[in-house]
Amino acid sequence: MVYVVIKEGDRIEIVGEENFSADKNENYLHKLIEENTYIISREITENHVITLGSRLRLPSGGELDLLLIDPEGNIMLVELKKGKGYREAIAQLLDYASELQMMNPEDLFNCTGIKFKSLNEVYELFKSEDFGELSYEQFEENVRSCLNNPRNLQLLLVSYGIGEDTSRLVSWLRKFGVNIRCIEFSYFRKGKREVFVPKLVEVEVEQQEGRRLTPTQKSI
């Protein structure tokens, strides 16, 4: 059994892990992260990250859960699953990423679900909160680079359980330069208090040693 120990003065309290998906829905998780992006972003970056879009409606009809951005213009696509993160969610993320690669910032800000009127408004927000150090031209150039170069987009699957097959697929994709990661949560509750423990999941695909190559493989 997984549990956390809470010490308050001389008082010790033990809280056991619970099944989050038993009585919570995906909207609960969505709102939690949309309003508190650092819950997941701190596993990836030290930069301040905000929600650029929520339930972003793409031209194809697909709906991306969350689109995040940091003061350097780095973009993160987030797919949320309240239960186990399945491989189908990885396919969804790749599909959404491929669609964003066909856009420019102007197209992006015309999508339903974007929380700002323009890229300049996003930039000014970062500057007003003393997070932005880049000029607007540099910020815009970085955003365009994310949209034009698939290696610059960060893809993130967030779930309360990442299956071994899913993490293996993610590791395999990363070997080909796809910037994709998984975060899973442990969940604890005592009365009205809830404890969320996020963890970056990374499983390396083992290399097959001593494997002989065919003549065709040797020629490639």
C-alpha positions as CSV (number, residue, x, y, z in Angstrom):
1,M,0.0,0.0,0.0
2,V,1.3,3.5,-0.9
3,Y,0.8,6.2,1.6
4,V,2.0,9.6,2.8
5,V,2.9,10.6,6.3
6,I,1.8,14.1,7.4
7,K,3.5,15.6,10.5
8,E,1.9,18.6,12.1
9,G,3.6,19.5,15.4
10,D,3.7,16.3,17.4
11,R,0.8,14.8,15.5
12,I,1.5,12.2,12.8
13,E,-1.2,11.3,10.2
14,I,-1.0,8.5,7.7
15,V,-3.1,8.9,4.5
16,G,-3.4,6.0,2.0
17,E,-3.5,6.4,-1.7
18,E,-6.9,6.4,-3.4
19,N,-8.2,5.6,-6.8
20,F,-8.8,9.1,-8.3
21,S,-11.0,8.0,-11.1
22,A,-13.5,6.2,-8.7
23,D,-15.4,9.4,-7.9
24,K,-13.8,12.2,-10.0
25,N,-14.4,12.9,-13.7
26,E,-12.1,14.2,-16.4
27,N,-13.5,17.7,-16.1
28,Y,-12.2,17.9,-12.5
29,L,-8.7,17.1,-13.6
30,H,-9.0,19.5,-16.6
31,K,-10.0,22.5,-14.5
32,L,-7.4,21.7,-11.8
33,I,-4.5,21.8,-14.3
34,E,-6.0,24.6,-16.5
35,E,-6.0,26.9,-13.5
36,N,-2.8,25.6,-11.9
37,T,-0.5,24.7,-14.8
38,Y,2.6,24.5,-12.6
39,I,1.2,21.2,-11.2
40,I,2.5,19.5,-14.4
41,S,4.8,22.1,-16.0
42,R,7.3,22.0,-13.1
43,E,8.1,18.4,-14.1
44,I,9.1,19.7,-17.5
45,T,10.5,23.3,-17.1
46,E,11.3,25.9,-14.6
47,N,9.7,28.6,-16.7
48,H,6.4,30.1,-15.8
49,V,3.7,28.5,-17.9
50,I,0.1,29.7,-18.6
51,T,-2.9,28.2,-20.4
52,L,-3.1,29.6,-23.9
53,G,-6.1,27.5,-24.9
54,S,-8.6,25.1,-23.3
55,R,-10.6,22.5,-25.2
56,L,-9.0,24.0,-28.3
57,R,-11.2,23.2,-31.3
58,L,-9.0,22.4,-34.3
59,P,-10.1,22.9,-38.0
60,S,-10.4,19.1,-38.4
61,G,-13.0,19.0,-35.6
62,G,-10.6,17.5,-33.0
63,E,-10.4,19.0,-29.5
64,L,-7.1,19.4,-27.7
65,D,-7.5,19.5,-23.9
66,L,-5.0,22.2,-23.1
67,L,-2.5,24.3,-25.0
68,L,0.2,25.9,-22.8
69,I,2.9,28.5,-23.4
70,D,5.9,29.9,-21.5
71,P,7.6,33.4,-21.7
72,E,10.1,32.1,-24.3
73,G,7.3,31.1,-26.7
74,N,7.6,27.4,-26.1
75,I,4.3,25.6,-26.7
76,M,3.0,22.5,-24.9
77,L,0.1,20.3,-26.0
78,V,-1.6,18.5,-23.2
79,E,-3.9,15.5,-23.3
80,L,-5.7,14.5,-20.1
81,K,-7.0,11.1,-19.0
82,K,-8.5,10.6,-15.6
83,G,-7.8,6.9,-15.5
84,K,-5.1,4.9,-17.3
85,G,-3.3,6.6,-20.1
86,Y,-3.7,4.4,-23.2
87,R,-1.8,4.4,-26.4
88,E,-4.8,5.9,-28.2
89,A,-4.1,9.1,-26.3
90,I,-0.6,9.2,-27.9
91,A,-2.2,8.9,-31.3
92,Q,-4.5,11.8,-30.5
93,L,-1.5,14.0,-29.4
94,L,0.4,13.2,-32.6
95,D,-2.7,14.0,-34.7
96,Y,-3.2,17.4,-32.9
97,A,0.5,18.2,-33.2
98,S,0.4,17.5,-37.0
99,E,-2.5,19.9,-37.3
100,L,-0.8,22.7,-35.4
101,Q,2.2,22.3,-37.7
102,M,0.0,23.5,-40.5
103,M,-0.9,26.7,-38.7
104,N,0.7,30.1,-38.2
105,P,0.0,32.3,-35.1
106,E,-2.8,34.1,-36.9
107,D,-4.6,30.8,-37.7
108,L,-4.1,29.6,-34.1
109,F,-5.8,32.7,-32.6
110,N,-8.8,32.1,-34.7
111,C,-9.5,28.7,-33.1
112,T,-12.3,28.3,-30.6
113,G,-10.8,27.8,-27.1
114,I,-7.9,30.3,-27.3
115,K,-8.0,32.6,-24.2
116,F,-6.4,35.6,-25.8
117,K,-7.1,37.9,-28.7
118,S,-3.6,37.9,-30.1
119,L,0.0,36.8,-29.5
120,N,0.9,40.3,-28.5
121,E,-1.7,40.1,-25.6
122,V,0.1,36.9,-24.4
123,Y,3.4,38.6,-24.6
124,E,2.2,41.7,-22.7
125,L,0.8,39.5,-19.9
126,F,4.2,37.8,-19.4
127,K,5.9,41.3,-19.4
128,S,3.5,42.7,-16.9
129,E,4.2,39.8,-14.5
130,D,8.0,40.2,-15.0
131,F,8.4,36.8,-16.6
132,G,9.2,38.0,-20.2
133,E,12.9,38.8,-21.0
134,L,12.6,38.5,-24.8
135,S,11.6,41.2,-27.2
136,Y,8.3,40.7,-28.9
137,E,10.1,39.9,-32.2
138,Q,12.1,37.1,-30.5
139,F,9.0,35.8,-28.7
140,E,7.0,35.7,-32.0
141,E,9.9,34.0,-33.8
142,N,10.0,31.3,-31.2
143,V,6.3,30.7,-31.4
144,R,6.5,30.4,-35.2
145,S,9.5,28.0,-34.8
146,C,7.3,25.8,-32.5
147,L,4.6,25.7,-35.1
148,N,6.9,25.1,-38.0
149,N,9.3,22.6,-36.5
150,P,7.8,19.4,-35.0
151,R,10.8,18.8,-32.8
152,N,10.1,22.1,-31.0
153,L,6.5,21.2,-29.9
154,Q,6.3,19.6,-26.4
155,L,3.6,16.9,-26.2
156,L,2.4,15.8,-22.8
157,L,0.1,13.0,-21.7
158,V,-1.2,13.4,-18.2
159,S,-3.0,10.6,-16.4
160,Y,-3.5,8.9,-13.1
161,G,-1.8,5.9,-14.4
162,I,0.5,5.4,-17.4
163,G,0.6,1.8,-18.8
164,E,3.9,0.1,-19.5
165,D,2.9,-0.2,-23.2
166,T,2.2,3.5,-23.4
167,S,5.5,4.6,-21.7
168,R,7.4,2.2,-24.0
169,L,5.8,3.8,-27.1
170,V,6.6,7.2,-25.8
171,S,10.3,6.3,-25.2
172,W,10.4,4.9,-28.7
173,L,9.0,8.1,-30.2
174,R,11.5,10.2,-28.3
175,K,14.4,8.2,-29.9
176,F,13.1,9.6,-33.2
177,G,13.1,13.2,-32.0
178,V,9.4,13.5,-31.0
179,N,9.3,15.7,-27.9
180,I,6.8,13.7,-25.9
181,R,6.5,12.8,-22.2
182,C,4.1,11.3,-19.7
183,I,3.1,12.5,-16.2
184,E,1.2,10.3,-13.8
185,F,-0.3,11.2,-10.4
186,S,-0.6,9.5,-7.1
187,Y,-3.7,10.7,-5.3
188,F,-4.4,11.0,-1.6
189,R,-7.3,12.4,0.3
190,K,-8.3,13.0,3.9
191,G,-11.6,14.8,4.4
192,K,-11.5,17.9,2.3
193,R,-7.8,17.8,1.8
194,E,-6.4,16.4,-1.4
195,V,-2.8,15.5,-2.2
196,F,-1.6,15.2,-5.8
197,V,1.9,13.8,-6.4
198,P,2.9,14.2,-10.1
199,K,5.8,12.1,-11.5
200,L,7.5,12.2,-14.8
201,V,7.4,8.7,-16.3
202,E,10.4,7.8,-18.5
203,V,11.1,4.2,-19.5
204,E,14.1,3.6,-21.8
205,V,13.7,1.0,-24.6
206,E,16.4,-1.6,-24.1
207,Q,18.8,-2.1,-27.0
208,Q,19.0,-5.6,-28.4
209,E,22.7,-6.5,-28.1
210,G,24.4,-8.9,-30.4
211,R,21.7,-8.8,-33.0
212,R,22.9,-9.6,-36.5
213,L,21.9,-7.3,-39.3
214,T,20.6,-8.6,-42.6
215,P,22.5,-7.6,-45.8
216,T,19.7,-5.2,-46.6
217,Q,19.9,-3.6,-43.1
218,K,23.7,-3.2,-43.5
219,S,23.3,-1.4,-46.8
220,I,20.9,1.2,-45.3
